[in-house]
Amino acid sequence: MQISEAESVVMDVLWQRKSCAAEDVVAALANTQHWQEATIKTLLNRLLKKGAIAATKDGRRYLYSPILRREDWVLGESQGLLERLFDGRVTPLVAHFSQQRKLSRKDIVELRKLLDGIDAGGDKQ
C-alpha cells in the first residue's frame, strides 16, 4: 500500500494512539506541522479510501484507527527503496552510508552484532 509522506505523519499519530478522533490528530500535530484542520481531515479521508485506516462512529464524531500495520508499511517502504536505488541489495546501501560518513561508531557496532548473529544462526545468503 502506497501512502504519501504527509499521510505517514498522520499514520504515526494513529499507530501511537491506536484510535482517536480527527481533533485528537489535529492536536497531536499542532506543534510539529502547520496544517489546517481541513488538511488533516483530507489526509484521513485519503487513508480511509486506501484502506489504511478504519473509522467507527462514536456519538457525533468518528474514531480513526490503523488497519495498516507500521511494520508492514516499513517493510514495503524499505524494499521499495532498496529496489529503486540499490538494485534490491543491502550491501550497496550500507556502502553508500559509510562512504558519506553517515554511520556512527554505534551504528558500526550494531551492524557487527547483527552480522555476527546472522552468521551464528547459519542464515547466510
N, C-alpha and C positions, 0 to 999 in steps of 0.2 A: 504494500500500500504506500503510495507516494503522498507525503504531506510536506507542505512548504515550511520554510524556516519560521515564518510567523505562526503558522498552525502548531509547530512543535513547541513554541513558547507557551501557548495555551494548553497543549497536552501536558507539558511539565507540571503545570498547576494541578491538572486533573490527576496525573499519576501520583503526585504527592498527597493530595487530599482525598482521593478515591471517588468522591461525589460532592458536588457543590453547585450552587445556583450561579447564574451569569453575574450577578452583582458581587459574588464572592471572588470570581475570576477577575473582575474589574479591580476590586480592592487589592487582590494579591499582586496585580501587575502595575498598580498605580505608581510605585516608586522606581520601577525599572523600565517601563515602557510609557511612551507618551501617546497612547492610543485612546481614542474616544470610545465610549461605551458601545456605540453603534459598530465600530470596527471589531471589537471583541465578539459581539453578537454575530456579526457576519462570519467571523472565523469559526465560531461554534456551529453555525449552520452549515458551513462547508464541511466541517468534520463529521457532522451528523449525516450529510449526504454521502460522504465517503464510507460511512460505516465504522469510523474510528472511535466514535463515542455513541452513547445512548442517552436519551432524555426521558425522564419519568416525571409525570405531573405530581406536584406537591402543593396542593392548595391552588393558589393563583400564579404559581411560578413553576419552572421546570428545574429539576436537578440533573446535572450532566455527570456522566461517569464514563471512564475509558473502557472501550472494548479492546482496542489495540493495546497489546502489552508493550511496555517500554523495551523489554528485552528483544521482542520480535522486530520492533522498529529499528533499534540499534543494529541488529544483525543485518537487516536489509540495507540500511544506510552504509554500513562498513563494507559489505560485499559490493555494493554499487561503486563505492569509492575505489576499492581495490581493482575492480574490473575497468572502470573508466581511466584511472591514472596509472595503474601498475600492472596491467595485463593479468589481473587476478592473483598476483603473487605478493606475499608479505615481505620477503627479503628486500625488494627494491624500495618498499615503503620505509622500512627501518633504516636502510642505507640513506635514503633521502633526508630523513630527520637527523641522522648522525652527521651527514655532510653539512647540513645547515646549522649544526651545533644546537639542535633543539632537544637533545637528550641530556637530562641532568644526570649527575652521579647516581642519584636514587633510581632513575629510570633504568640505567645500565645494570645496577644490582638486581632490580626486579626482573629484568629481561633474562639475566643469567639464571636466576632462580627458576623462572618459568621454563627455560630451555633444559635445565637440569631435571626438572620434574617431568618434562616430556620424554627425555632420554631414559630416565629411570622407569617410566611407565611403558617403555617399548613402543611408543606411538610415533615412530619415525616415518616420514613420508618423503 
